[in-house]
Amino acid sequence: MGSSPMVGITGGASDKTHGFRRLVHDNGGGHSPTVHYLFVSFLLCSSVGVFYIFYLFNNPNLSYNNSLGCQEDNDGSWAIGAFYGDSPFSLKPIEAMNIWDNKSAAWPIANPILTCASVTDSGFPSNYVADPFLYAQDDILYMFFETKNMITMKGDIAVARSKDNGASWEQLGVVLDEDWHLSHPYVFNYNNQIYMMPQGLGTRDIRVYRAIDFPSKWEFEKIILQRPLLNSIIVQHKKMYWIIGSFQSRLTYGDLEIWHSTTPFGPWTPHVKNPFVGPRNGGRPFIHNGELYRLAHEDNIRVFKIEALTINNFIESEVDFAVEKSTKGINAWNGARSHHLDLYRLRTGAWVAVADGDRTHFGDVTSRHVVGCGLIVTAGSIVLFMGWLLGFIKCFIPLTNIKKRDNFFLNWERLKLRARLNQTINPNTYTGKFIFTVLLILSIVIACIGFGYIYGGNGSEKPYPVDNHISQFTLLAMTYDARMWNLKMYVKHYSKCASVREIVVVWNKGKPPNPSELESAVPVRIRVEDRNSLNNRFRVDPFIKTKAVLELDDDIMMNCDDLERGFKVWRENPTRLVGFYPRLVTGSGPLKYRPEKHARKHDGYNMVLTGAAFVDREFAFERYWSQEAEPGRKMVDEVFNCEDVLMNFLYANSTPIGHSVEYIKPAWAIDTSKFSGVAISGNTQAHYRVRSRCLEKFTELYGGITERKVGFRSRKDGWDRITMLA
């Protein structure tokens, strides 16, 4: 057919017989313009997609998980945390207990205490861990839990051991592996013999295993009940044994069922009032102050007081119960849901509990893929629409047989033809160019968002473990009243980072804000200073509860993953200053303070700015306020500058050999003071001259640092890579 668009209207019989829609091609002796356009569009979209995927997979947080485990799973990303309290109704997360061990920078320890990485690193690839049960023997706590094998994609039962009441755990590996999915490893003792009653998916019965070499070897004992009950538990109450579980149909679970017997092995008799309305079990029942309580769950843990449990009656009522939960959303290990908790009372009278938690909801991977594919299809549709407007793709609906078409479709066809034939959107006009540019950018943005949904993970910025431990740090910012706009945005953003425990605002000048004015997911403390001094940044603060402090200016915005990476590096090297802004001091004199590009040009650094750096609060603050540092502090007050330079010299002076600083490259960083106009060092050249004076003075007082150059790209993980200047 010819290339004239009028063919779609005036064509003969063939127009009437080729269906509702058809493509019209130019076949002028070569390939169709449609083919050319689609080929070029495919190359362009593929290039954008490949580039964006490359960017996503270069995100360190996406390569955080062990390649043999911790893969995305539609069931969730479950982990296990520890809680302590004087009673089951006053439980607090382990980080609130401030448990210290000065031998390790992994402390004070924080939740989660057990993750898929913990199990994977012990040689058993795992996608997630859940359903923890505690069992104590000889002052040692054992935790049995479900671990999902990412090779077989089914649950196995693993065990870990703790000799410090649940603060740290040694992985002992998988102890029970069947051909079906195992979970909910309920462990109990009967007649001085230890048994396990795990849930088996698809077995439609309740099976018991006996420990032949506790805790590592188990053998099948017997099927105690031919009934498919989910999350079943056995509880002894008033000389009877009771099984409580939720009946499992082929598709879902139903109401509670109760069975009773004189032994844990039956024979079992159903309760006369089965079934009962109630949520399924969420852990082992416990006794407190002589009362029996049942743990249950929906999206979160609930507690029911059992007021009557007899062969003729069962009554329970829900009681107030709340485990302290983070408000950091997907950045928190249990931000989305929790469905299991197990309690144990220590010999001291205190209670320890372990609970599982997930940062995402069931089916997250599938839902993200559906949304991502939908967005990519939308982007492709926009590209096709652009091709139609440009004339490379010609698609018309014949206007014959209009008696069978209503006025709406007829008007729509006329509108499309008018747009094409009259060239209302002409790429040769400024208006046309603008419209096509907007459509092109829109399609690229939508495609990138789609790729992000599919390949970018669930968006959470997780902490990085060191020696299989998670910890936390205090975020400290120094500011004054003219920078409230910065501060509000700063607190709202950084309070959601996974490892931030508290934000301390050093208030140097003006009327301090009320902490309630700041939207935060963690506690915020305003520390009002008597006078305006940059030395206040490093003042000894006995109320800071963490070993690590991130000194971060309130006008610097980075993503949480940058902070998490910096924190991991500091925990590996807690005697160093670990920061995000490198500087290089070179020459024999007079010394000059130069910007970051000088360090990049000479491929090295010997300082990091403490406007964004991790420090050991005890060492750094006490060193800064020592008698030796007093002349330096006086210099800082005199020039109202250089407190970060002084800290670098103090660290270098106390480190006779090796690195005293370490650089981590942020993915991006924004200086918000450029927008607010309240930057302290507005005159760059004057600022550099003052700092050059400080370099000379501090070299005289504390020795030089020019010989302590550290090269970029010295880390195996590549976190210190930086683009070199030509």
C-alpha positions as CSV (number, residue, x, y, z in Angstrom):
1,M,0.0,0.0,0.0
2,G,1.1,3.6,-0.5
3,S,2.3,5.9,2.2
4,S,-0.5,8.4,2.0
5,P,-2.5,8.6,5.2
6,M,-5.6,9.0,3.1
7,V,-5.3,5.4,2.1
8,G,-6.7,4.5,5.5
9,I,-10.0,6.3,4.5
10,T,-10.3,5.9,0.8
11,G,-8.9,2.4,0.3
12,G,-11.2,-0.1,-1.5
13,A,-12.5,-3.4,-0.4
14,S,-9.3,-4.4,1.3
15,D,-9.9,-1.6,3.8
16,K,-13.3,-3.1,4.8
17,T,-12.0,-6.6,5.2
18,H,-8.8,-6.2,7.3
19,G,-10.5,-6.0,10.7
20,F,-10.8,-3.3,13.2
21,R,-7.2,-1.9,13.1
22,R,-4.2,-2.2,10.8
23,L,-0.8,-0.9,10.3
24,V,0.1,1.1,7.2
25,H,3.7,0.8,6.1
26,D,6.0,2.7,3.7
27,N,7.7,0.1,1.6
28,G,9.6,2.5,-0.5
29,G,12.3,0.1,-1.7
30,G,13.7,-0.7,1.8
31,H,12.8,-1.5,5.3
32,S,9.6,0.1,6.7
33,P,10.0,3.3,8.7
34,T,8.0,1.5,11.3
35,V,10.7,-1.2,11.6
36,H,13.4,1.5,11.7
37,Y,11.6,3.4,14.4
38,L,10.9,0.4,16.5
39,F,14.5,-0.9,16.1
40,V,15.9,2.5,17.2
41,S,13.4,2.8,20.0
42,F,14.3,-0.7,21.2
43,L,18.0,0.1,21.2
44,L,17.4,3.4,23.1
45,C,15.1,1.8,25.7
46,S,17.4,-1.2,26.1
47,S,20.4,1.1,26.6
48,V,18.6,3.1,29.3
49,G,17.4,-0.1,30.9
50,V,20.9,-1.7,30.9
51,F,22.5,1.4,32.3
52,Y,19.9,1.7,35.0
53,I,20.2,-2.0,36.0
54,F,24.0,-1.6,36.1
55,Y,23.5,1.4,38.4
56,L,21.2,-0.6,40.6
57,F,23.4,-3.6,40.9
58,N,26.4,-1.3,41.7
59,N,24.4,-0.2,44.7
60,P,26.5,-1.8,47.6
61,N,23.4,-2.6,49.5
62,L,22.1,-4.9,46.7
63,S,25.3,-7.0,46.9
64,Y,25.2,-7.1,50.7
65,N,23.6,-10.5,50.8
66,N,25.6,-13.6,50.4
67,S,25.2,-14.9,46.9
68,L,24.4,-18.4,48.3
69,G,21.6,-17.1,50.5
70,C,19.5,-14.1,51.6
71,Q,17.9,-13.9,48.2
72,E,14.6,-12.1,47.7
73,D,11.7,-14.3,48.7
74,N,8.0,-13.9,48.2
75,D,7.4,-15.1,51.8
76,G,9.3,-12.2,53.2
77,S,12.7,-11.2,54.6
78,W,12.2,-12.6,58.1
79,A,14.8,-12.1,60.9
80,I,14.9,-12.7,64.6
81,G,15.3,-10.2,67.5
82,A,15.8,-10.4,71.2
83,F,13.9,-8.6,74.0
84,Y,14.3,-8.3,77.7
85,G,12.1,-7.2,80.6
86,D,11.1,-7.7,84.2
87,S,7.9,-9.4,83.0
88,P,6.4,-10.6,79.8
89,F,4.5,-7.3,79.6
90,S,7.5,-5.0,79.9
91,L,9.7,-6.3,77.1
92,K,12.2,-3.9,75.4
93,P,14.5,-4.6,72.5
94,I,18.1,-5.6,73.2
95,E,19.4,-2.2,72.1
96,A,17.5,-0.6,74.9
97,M,19.4,-2.7,77.4
98,N,22.7,-1.1,76.5
99,I,24.7,-4.3,76.7
100,W,28.4,-3.6,76.3
101,D,31.6,-5.5,75.5
102,N,34.4,-3.1,75.0
103,K,36.5,-5.7,73.2
104,S,34.3,-5.3,70.1
105,A,32.9,-2.4,68.1
106,A,29.9,-4.6,67.5
107,W,28.5,-3.4,70.8
108,P,26.1,-2.2,72.1
109,I,24.4,-4.9,70.2
110,A,21.1,-4.2,68.4
111,N,18.4,-6.3,66.7
112,P,18.1,-8.4,64.7
113,I,20.4,-10.8,66.5
114,L,19.8,-13.5,63.9
115,T,19.4,-13.1,60.1
116,C,19.7,-15.2,57.0
117,A,23.3,-14.1,56.7
118,S,24.1,-15.6,60.1
119,V,22.9,-19.1,58.9
120,T,24.4,-18.7,55.4
121,D,27.8,-17.8,56.8
122,S,27.8,-21.0,58.9
123,G,27.5,-23.1,55.7
124,F,23.7,-23.5,55.4
125,P,22.3,-21.2,52.7
126,S,19.2,-19.4,54.0
127,N,16.7,-17.0,52.6
128,Y,15.2,-16.1,56.0
129,V,14.8,-17.2,59.6
130,A,11.6,-17.3,61.6
131,D,9.5,-19.1,64.3
132,P,12.1,-19.1,67.1
133,F,11.7,-21.3,70.2
134,L,13.9,-21.2,73.3
135,Y,15.1,-24.2,75.3
136,A,17.5,-23.9,78.3
137,Q,19.9,-26.4,79.5
138,D,22.8,-25.9,82.0
139,D,22.5,-22.1,81.8
140,I,22.9,-22.3,78.0
141,L,20.0,-21.0,75.8
142,Y,19.3,-22.9,72.7
143,M,17.1,-21.4,70.0
144,F,15.4,-23.6,67.4
145,F,14.1,-21.8,64.4
146,E,12.9,-22.2,60.8
147,T,15.4,-21.5,58.1
148,K,14.3,-21.5,54.5
149,N,16.8,-23.3,52.3
150,M,17.2,-21.2,49.1
151,I,18.3,-24.2,47.1
152,T,15.4,-26.6,47.9
153,M,13.0,-23.6,48.7
154,K,11.7,-25.4,51.8
155,G,12.0,-24.9,55.5
156,D,14.5,-26.7,57.6
157,I,15.0,-26.6,61.4
158,A,18.2,-25.0,62.6
159,V,19.6,-24.3,66.1
160,A,21.8,-21.6,67.6
161,R,23.4,-21.5,71.1
162,S,23.9,-18.6,73.5
163,K,26.0,-18.5,76.6
164,D,25.2,-14.8,77.5
165,N,21.4,-15.0,78.0
166,G,20.7,-14.3,74.3
167,A,23.0,-11.4,73.5
168,S,25.1,-13.3,71.1
169,W,24.5,-16.6,69.3
170,E,26.7,-19.4,67.9
171,Q,25.2,-21.1,64.9
172,L,25.1,-24.9,65.2
173,G,23.5,-25.6,61.8
174,V,20.5,-27.4,60.5
175,V,19.3,-30.2,62.8
176,L,16.2,-31.5,61.0
177,D,15.6,-31.7,57.3
178,E,12.6,-33.5,55.7
179,D,11.3,-33.8,52.2
180,W,8.6,-31.3,53.1
181,H,8.6,-27.8,54.5
182,L,9.3,-27.6,58.2
183,S,8.5,-24.7,60.6
184,H,7.4,-23.8,64.1
185,P,9.8,-26.1,66.0
186,Y,8.1,-26.4,69.3
187,V,10.5,-28.1,71.8
188,F,9.4,-29.5,75.1
189,N,10.5,-31.9,77.8
190,Y,8.6,-34.9,79.0
191,N,9.9,-37.5,81.5
192,N,13.4,-36.1,81.2
193,Q,13.4,-36.6,77.4
194,I,13.5,-33.7,75.0
195,Y,11.1,-33.7,72.0
196,M,10.3,-31.5,69.1
197,M,7.0,-31.0,67.4
198,P,7.6,-29.1,64.2
199,Q,4.9,-28.1,61.7
200,G,5.1,-30.0,58.5
201,L,3.5,-28.4,55.4
202,G,1.3,-30.9,53.6
203,T,1.7,-33.8,56.0
204,R,-1.7,-33.2,57.4
205,D,-0.8,-34.6,60.8
206,I,1.2,-33.8,63.9
207,R,4.6,-35.5,64.3
208,V,7.0,-35.6,67.2
209,Y,10.8,-36.1,67.0
210,R,13.0,-37.3,69.9
211,A,16.5,-35.9,70.6
212,I,19.1,-38.6,70.5
213,D,22.0,-36.2,70.8
214,F,20.7,-32.8,71.9
215,P,20.6,-30.4,70.2
216,S,22.0,-31.7,66.9
217,K,20.4,-35.1,66.3
218,W,16.8,-36.0,66.2
219,E,14.8,-39.0,65.1
220,F,11.2,-39.5,64.2
221,E,9.2,-40.7,67.2
222,K,5.5,-41.0,66.2
223,I,2.5,-39.3,64.7
224,I,0.5,-38.2,67.7
225,L,-2.6,-36.8,65.9
226,Q,-4.0,-37.4,62.4
227,R,-5.2,-33.8,62.1
228,P,-3.9,-30.9,60.0
229,L,-3.4,-28.2,62.7
230,L,-1.3,-25.2,62.0
231,N,1.1,-23.7,64.7
232,S,0.2,-26.4,67.1
233,I,1.4,-26.3,70.7
234,I,1.1,-28.6,73.7
235,V,0.5,-27.1,77.1
236,Q,0.1,-28.9,80.4
237,H,-2.7,-27.4,82.5
238,K,-4.4,-28.9,85.5
239,K,-3.0,-32.4,85.1
240,M,-4.1,-32.6,81.5
241,Y,-2.2,-32.0,78.2
242,W,-3.8,-29.8,75.6
243,I,-3.1,-29.4,71.9
244,I,-4.2,-26.0,70.6
245,G,-3.9,-25.3,66.8
246,S,-5.7,-23.9,63.8
247,F,-7.4,-26.3,61.4
248,Q,-5.7,-26.2,58.0
249,S,-7.9,-26.6,55.0
250,R,-6.4,-27.1,51.5
251,L,-6.3,-23.3,50.9
252,T,-6.1,-21.6,54.2
253,Y,-6.5,-22.0,58.0
254,G,-9.7,-22.0,60.0
255,D,-10.7,-21.6,63.6
256,L,-8.9,-22.9,66.7
257,E,-9.3,-26.5,67.7
258,I,-8.5,-27.9,71.1
259,W,-7.7,-31.6,71.9
260,H,-6.9,-33.1,75.3
261,S,-5.1,-36.1,76.7
262,T,-3.4,-37.4,79.8
263,T,0.0,-37.6,78.0
264,P,1.7,-35.6,75.2
265,F,1.4,-38.6,72.9
266,G,-2.3,-39.2,73.2
267,P,-4.7,-40.7,72.5
268,W,-6.3,-37.2,71.9
269,T,-9.9,-36.3,72.4
270,P,-11.4,-33.3,70.6
271,H,-12.9,-30.6,72.8
272,V,-16.7,-30.8,72.9
273,K,-17.0,-27.2,71.7
274,N,-14.6,-27.4,68.8
275,P,-14.0,-25.2,66.8
276,F,-13.4,-21.9,68.6
277,V,-13.1,-18.5,67.0
278,G,-9.7,-17.0,67.5
279,P,-6.3,-16.1,65.8
280,R,-3.8,-18.8,65.4
281,N,-0.9,-19.4,67.8
282,G,2.1,-17.0,67.8
283,G,4.4,-18.8,70.2
284,R,4.5,-20.9,73.3
285,P,1.9,-20.2,76.0
286,F,3.4,-18.8,79.2
287,I,2.5,-18.5,82.9
288,H,2.8,-15.2,84.7
289,N,1.7,-14.5,88.3
290,G,-0.1,-17.9,88.2
291,E,-2.1,-17.0,85.1
292,L,-1.9,-18.9,81.8
293,Y,-1.6,-16.8,78.6
294,R,-1.7,-17.8,74.9
295,L,0.3,-16.0,72.3
296,A,-1.4,-15.4,69.0
297,H,-0.9,-13.3,65.9
298,E,-2.4,-11.8,62.8
299,D,0.1,-9.2,61.5
300,N,1.5,-8.7,65.0
301,I,1.7,-10.5,68.3
302,R,-1.4,-10.6,70.5
303,V,-1.8,-12.1,74.0
304,F,-4.9,-13.8,75.4
305,K,-5.5,-14.7,79.0
306,I,-6.9,-18.2,79.3
307,E,-9.7,-17.8,81.9
308,A,-11.1,-21.4,81.5
309,L,-9.6,-24.5,79.9
310,T,-11.5,-27.7,80.8
311,I,-12.9,-30.6,78.8
312,N,-16.2,-28.8,78.7
313,N,-15.2,-25.1,78.4
314,F,-12.6,-22.8,76.9
315,I,-12.7,-19.0,77.5
316,E,-9.9,-16.5,76.7
317,S,-9.8,-12.7,76.6
318,E,-7.3,-10.4,75.0
319,V,-5.1,-8.4,77.2
320,D,-2.9,-5.3,76.5
321,F,0.4,-6.3,75.1
322,A,2.9,-4.4,73.0
323,V,6.5,-5.1,72.2
324,E,8.4,-1.9,71.5
325,K,8.5,-1.6,67.7
326,S,10.5,0.7,65.4
327,T,8.8,3.4,63.4
328,K,11.4,3.2,60.6
329,G,9.2,1.3,58.2
330,I,11.0,-0.9,55.7
331,N,14.4,0.2,57.2
332,A,13.4,-1.6,60.4
333,W,13.9,-5.4,60.6
334,N,10.3,-5.8,61.9
335,G,8.8,-2.8,60.3
336,A,6.0,-4.6,58.5
337,R,4.9,-7.5,60.7
338,S,5.8,-10.0,63.4
339,H,4.0,-13.3,64.0
340,H,6.0,-15.3,66.6
341,L,7.4,-14.7,70.1
342,D,8.8,-17.1,72.6
343,L,9.6,-16.3,76.3
344,Y,11.9,-17.8,78.9
345,R,12.4,-16.7,82.5
346,L,16.0,-16.6,83.6
347,R,17.3,-17.6,87.0
348,T,17.7,-13.9,87.8
349,G,13.9,-13.5,87.5
350,A,14.2,-11.4,84.3
351,W,12.5,-12.5,81.1
352,V,14.2,-13.0,77.7
353,A,12.2,-13.3,74.6
354,V,12.9,-13.9,70.9
355,A,10.6,-12.8,68.2
356,D,10.6,-12.8,64.4
357,G,10.0,-9.8,62.2
358,D,9.7,-8.9,58.6
359,R,10.4,-5.6,56.8
360,T,8.1,-6.5,53.9
361,H,4.7,-8.1,53.4
362,F,3.8,-11.4,51.8
363,G,4.0,-11.4,48.0
364,D,6.2,-8.3,47.9
365,V,8.4,-9.7,45.1
366,T,5.4,-10.6,42.9
367,S,3.6,-7.3,43.4
368,R,6.8,-5.3,42.6
369,H,7.3,-7.3,39.4
370,V,3.7,-6.8,38.3
371,V,4.0,-3.0,38.9
372,G,7.4,-2.9,37.3
373,C,6.3,-4.7,34.2
374,G,3.2,-2.5,34.0
375,L,5.3,0.6,34.1
376,I,7.7,-0.7,31.4
377,V,4.7,-1.5,29.2
378,T,3.4,2.0,29.8
379,A,6.7,3.5,28.8
380,G,6.7,1.4,25.6
381,S,3.2,2.6,24.8
382,I,4.3,6.2,25.1
383,V,7.2,5.4,22.6
384,L,4.7,3.9,20.2
385,F,2.4,6.9,20.6
386,M,5.3,9.2,19.7
387,G,6.0,7.1,16.7
388,W,2.4,7.4,15.6
389,L,2.5,11.2,16.0
390,L,5.8,11.3,14.0
391,G,4.3,9.2,11.2
392,F,6.6,6.3,11.5
393,I,3.8,4.2,12.8
394,K,0.4,4.6,11.1
395,C,-2.6,3.1,12.8
396,F,-6.1,4.0,11.7
397,I,-9.6,2.7,12.3
398,P,-11.6,2.7,9.1
399,L,-14.6,5.0,9.2
400,T,-16.7,2.7,7.1
401,N,-19.7,1.0,8.6
402,I,-20.2,3.9,10.9
403,K,-23.7,2.8,11.6
404,K,-22.2,0.2,13.9
405,R,-20.1,2.8,15.8
406,D,-21.4,5.4,18.3
407,N,-20.7,9.1,18.1
408,F,-17.9,8.9,20.8
409,F,-15.7,6.6,18.7
410,L,-16.5,8.5,15.5
411,N,-15.4,11.8,17.1
412,W,-12.3,10.2,18.5
413,E,-11.3,8.9,15.0
414,R,-11.8,12.3,13.5
415,L,-9.8,13.9,16.3
416,K,-6.9,11.5,15.7
417,L,-7.0,12.1,11.9
418,R,-7.1,15.9,12.5
419,A,-4.0,15.7,14.7
420,R,-2.1,13.6,12.1
421,L,-3.2,15.2,8.9
422,N,-3.1,18.8,10.0
423,Q,0.2,18.2,12.0
424,T,-1.1,19.8,15.1
425,I,1.9,18.4,16.9
426,N,4.7,19.2,14.5
427,P,8.2,18.1,15.5
428,N,9.6,21.0,13.5
429,T,7.9,23.6,15.7
430,Y,9.0,24.7,19.2
431,T,5.7,23.5,20.6
432,G,6.1,20.1,18.9
433,K,9.7,19.7,20.0
434,F,8.7,20.6,23.6
435,I,5.9,18.0,23.6
436,F,8.1,15.3,22.1
437,T,10.9,16.0,24.6
438,V,8.5,15.8,27.5
439,L,7.1,12.5,26.2
440,L,10.6,11.1,25.7
441,I,11.7,12.1,29.2
442,L,8.4,10.8,30.7
443,S,8.9,7.4,29.0
444,I,12.5,7.1,30.2
445,V,11.5,8.0,33.8
446,I,8.6,5.6,33.8
447,A,10.9,2.8,32.4
448,C,13.5,3.5,35.0
449,I,11.0,3.4,37.8
450,G,9.7,0.1,36.3
451,F,13.2,-1.4,36.3
452,G,13.7,-0.2,39.8
453,Y,10.6,-2.0,41.0
454,I,11.8,-5.2,39.3
455,Y,15.5,-5.2,40.0
456,G,16.0,-2.5,42.7
457,G,14.8,-4.5,45.7
458,N,12.2,-3.5,48.2
459,G,13.8,-0.1,48.8
460,S,14.9,-0.8,52.3
461,E,18.4,0.4,53.4
462,K,19.6,-2.3,55.7
463,P,22.4,-2.3,58.2
464,Y,25.6,-4.2,57.5
465,P,26.6,-6.9,60.0
466,V,30.2,-7.1,61.4
467,D,31.0,-10.6,62.8
468,N,27.3,-11.4,62.4
469,H,26.3,-8.6,64.8
470,I,24.2,-5.4,64.2
471,S,24.9,-2.3,66.2
472,Q,23.8,1.3,66.4
473,F,25.3,4.8,66.4
474,T,24.3,8.3,67.7
475,L,23.9,11.0,65.1
476,L,25.2,14.4,66.3
477,A,24.6,17.7,64.5
478,M,25.6,21.2,65.6
479,T,23.4,24.1,64.6
480,Y,21.7,27.3,65.6
481,D,18.3,29.1,65.2
482,A,18.9,30.3,61.6
483,R,19.1,26.8,60.3
484,M,15.8,25.3,61.5
485,W,14.7,24.6,57.9
486,N,17.8,22.4,57.5
487,L,17.3,20.7,60.8
488,K,13.7,19.7,60.3
489,M,14.5,18.0,57.0
490,Y,17.7,16.5,58.4
491,V,16.0,14.9,61.4
492,K,13.0,13.5,59.4
493,H,15.4,11.9,56.8
494,Y,18.1,10.4,59.0
495,S,15.9,9.2,61.9
496,K,14.7,6.5,59.5
497,C,18.1,5.1,58.9
498,A,18.3,1.6,60.3
499,S,21.3,2.0,62.6
500,V,20.5,5.5,64.0
501,R,19.7,5.1,67.7
502,E,19.4,8.8,68.8
503,I,19.9,12.2,67.3
504,V,21.7,14.8,69.4
505,V,21.4,18.4,68.4
506,V,24.1,20.6,69.7
507,W,22.4,24.0,70.0
508,N,25.0,26.8,69.8
509,K,22.9,30.0,69.5
510,G,19.4,31.3,69.7
511,K,16.2,29.9,71.1
512,P,16.3,26.1,71.0
513,P,13.3,24.2,69.5
514,N,11.1,21.8,71.3
515,P,12.0,18.2,70.2
516,S,8.3,17.8,69.5
517,E,8.7,20.2,66.6
518,L,10.9,17.7,64.9
519,E,9.4,14.7,63.1
520,S,11.6,11.8,64.0
521,A,11.5,8.0,64.2
522,V,14.1,8.0,67.0
523,P,14.5,10.1,70.2
524,V,15.9,13.6,69.6
525,R,17.8,15.4,72.4
526,I,18.6,19.1,72.2
527,R,21.8,19.9,74.0
528,V,21.9,23.7,74.6
529,E,25.4,25.2,74.9
530,D,26.4,28.1,77.1
531,R,28.3,29.9,74.3
532,N,28.7,29.7,70.6
533,S,31.8,27.6,69.9
534,L,32.7,25.1,67.3
535,N,34.5,23.1,70.0
536,N,31.0,22.1,71.3
537,R,30.8,19.6,68.5
538,F,33.2,17.3,70.4
539,R,32.2,18.0,74.0
540,V,32.2,15.0,76.3
541,D,28.6,13.8,76.6
542,P,27.9,11.1,79.2
543,F,24.3,10.7,78.0
544,I,25.4,9.2,74.7
545,K,24.8,5.5,74.9
546,T,26.6,4.2,71.8
547,K,30.3,3.7,71.2
548,A,30.0,5.2,67.7
549,V,29.0,8.8,67.0
550,L,28.5,10.1,63.5
551,E,29.3,13.8,63.4
552,L,27.2,15.0,60.5
553,D,26.5,18.6,59.6
554,D,22.9,19.5,59.5
555,D,23.2,20.8,55.9
556,I,24.5,17.5,54.4
557,M,22.0,15.1,52.9
558,M,23.0,11.6,51.9
559,N,21.1,8.3,51.6
560,C,20.9,6.0,54.6
561,D,23.0,3.3,52.8
562,D,26.0,5.6,52.7
563,L,25.7,6.0,56.5
564,E,25.4,2.2,56.9
565,R,28.5,1.6,54.8
566,G,30.5,4.1,56.7
567,F,29.3,2.6,60.0
568,K,30.4,-0.9,58.9
569,V,33.8,0.4,57.9
570,W,34.2,2.2,61.3
571,R,33.2,-0.9,63.2
572,E,36.0,-2.8,61.4
573,N,38.4,0.0,62.2
574,P,37.1,1.8,65.4
575,T,40.5,3.5,66.1
576,R,40.1,5.6,62.8
577,L,38.2,8.6,61.7
578,V,35.9,7.2,58.9
579,G,34.4,10.0,56.8
580,F,32.9,10.9,53.5
581,Y,34.9,14.1,52.5
582,P,38.6,13.5,51.9
583,R,41.3,16.2,51.9
584,L,45.0,16.1,51.1
585,V,47.7,18.2,52.8
586,T,50.9,18.3,50.8
587,G,54.1,20.2,50.7
588,S,56.8,21.2,53.2
589,G,55.4,24.7,53.8
590,P,53.7,27.0,53.9
591,L,50.9,24.4,54.0
592,K,47.8,25.2,52.0
593,Y,44.3,23.9,52.6
594,R,42.9,22.7,49.3
595,P,39.5,21.3,48.1
596,E,38.7,17.7,47.4
597,K,39.7,17.9,43.7
598,H,43.3,18.3,45.0
599,A,43.1,14.9,46.7
600,R,41.6,13.3,43.6
601,K,44.3,14.8,41.4
602,H,47.0,13.4,43.6
603,D,45.2,10.1,44.1
604,G,45.2,10.1,47.9
605,Y,44.2,11.8,51.2
606,N,45.4,12.2,54.7
607,M,42.4,14.0,56.3
608,V,38.6,13.5,56.3
609,L,36.3,16.3,57.4
610,T,34.4,15.6,60.6
611,G,31.4,17.4,59.2
612,A,30.6,13.8,58.1
613,A,32.7,11.3,60.0
614,F,32.4,8.4,62.5
615,V,34.3,8.7,65.7
616,D,34.7,6.7,68.9
617,R,33.0,8.9,71.4
618,E,35.2,8.0,74.3
619,F,38.5,8.3,72.5
620,A,37.7,11.3,70.3
621,F,35.9,13.5,72.8
622,E,38.3,12.9,75.7
623,R,41.3,13.4,73.4
624,Y,39.8,16.6,72.0
625,W,39.2,18.0,75.6
626,S,42.6,16.9,76.9
627,Q,45.1,19.3,78.2
628,E,47.3,18.6,75.2
629,A,44.6,19.8,72.9
630,E,43.9,23.0,74.7
631,P,46.1,25.2,72.5
632,G,44.3,23.8,69.5
633,R,40.9,24.5,71.0
634,K,42.0,28.1,71.6
635,M,42.9,28.4,68.0
636,V,39.5,27.1,67.0
637,D,37.7,29.7,69.1
638,E,40.0,32.4,67.8
639,V,39.2,31.8,64.1
640,F,35.8,30.2,64.6
641,N,37.0,27.4,62.3
642,C,39.2,24.3,62.0
643,E,37.7,22.1,64.7
644,D,37.7,19.2,62.2
645,V,41.3,19.9,61.2
646,L,42.3,19.8,64.8
647,M,40.6,16.4,65.3
648,N,42.5,15.0,62.3
649,F,45.8,16.1,63.8
650,L,44.9,14.6,67.2
651,Y,44.0,11.3,65.6
652,A,47.2,11.2,63.5
653,N,49.3,12.1,66.6
654,S,47.8,9.2,68.6
655,T,48.3,6.7,65.8
656,P,52.1,6.2,65.5
657,I,51.8,3.7,62.5
658,G,49.1,2.8,60.0
659,H,46.0,4.8,58.9
660,S,44.4,7.3,61.2
661,V,41.6,8.1,58.6
662,E,39.6,6.2,56.1
663,Y,37.4,7.5,53.3
664,I,34.1,6.1,52.0
665,K,32.6,7.5,48.8
666,P,28.9,8.5,49.1
667,A,26.6,7.7,46.2
668,W,25.4,11.3,46.4
669,A,25.5,14.2,48.8
670,I,23.6,17.5,48.7
671,D,24.6,20.7,50.6
672,T,21.3,22.1,51.6
673,S,22.9,25.3,52.9
674,K,23.2,26.4,49.2
675,F,19.4,26.6,49.1
676,S,18.8,28.2,52.5
677,G,21.7,30.7,52.3
678,V,22.9,30.0,55.8
679,A,26.3,28.4,55.1
680,I,28.9,29.2,57.8
681,S,31.8,29.4,55.3
682,G,30.3,31.5,52.5
683,N,33.5,33.0,51.4
684,T,35.5,30.0,50.1
685,Q,38.8,31.7,49.6
686,A,38.8,33.4,53.1
687,H,37.7,30.1,54.6
688,Y,40.7,28.3,52.9
689,R,43.1,31.0,54.1
690,V,42.0,30.5,57.7
691,R,42.4,26.8,57.4
692,S,45.8,27.1,55.9
693,R,46.8,29.0,59.1
694,C,45.4,26.2,61.2
695,L,47.4,23.6,59.3
696,E,50.6,25.5,60.1
697,K,49.7,26.0,63.7
698,F,48.6,22.4,64.3
699,T,51.7,21.0,62.6
700,E,53.8,23.0,65.0
701,L,51.8,21.8,68.0
702,Y,51.1,18.1,67.1
703,G,53.4,17.1,64.3
704,G,52.8,16.8,60.5
705,I,50.3,14.6,58.6
706,T,51.7,15.1,55.1
707,E,53.5,11.7,55.2
708,R,50.2,9.8,56.1
709,K,48.8,9.7,52.6
710,V,46.3,7.0,51.9
711,G,45.6,6.0,48.4
712,F,42.1,5.7,46.9
713,R,40.8,2.4,45.8
714,S,42.6,0.5,48.6
715,R,39.4,-1.3,49.8
716,K,38.5,-4.6,48.2
717,D,34.8,-3.7,48.3
718,G,35.4,-0.6,46.2
719,W,33.7,1.7,48.7
720,D,36.6,4.2,48.5
721,R,36.7,4.5,44.7
722,I,36.7,8.0,43.4
723,T,36.8,9.4,39.8
724,M,40.2,10.7,38.9
725,L,40.7,14.0,37.2
726,A,42.1,14.0,33.7
